[in-house]
Amino acid sequence: MNPLWLMRMAKWAHHPPSLRQVKIGAAVLAAVLAIWGLEAAGLWPDWATLERQPRVPRL
């Protein structure tokens, strides 16, 4: 495990995030899971899906 993560966890233990930050994080996570669920169920619209363009080789 990266030591920077240990430092971040120690910081969060000593100074936990505010309730507002937790609510924002939960809302973002819920939105991501909702989008993923719609896409997995086949309900995501085609106009919102990106299509990869073929890569042009550089000369």
Summary of the structure (lengths in Angstrom):
residues: 59
radius of gyration: 19.4
end to end distance: 41.8
largest distance: 54.7
contacts: 81
relative contact order: 0.06
helix: 64%
strand: 0%
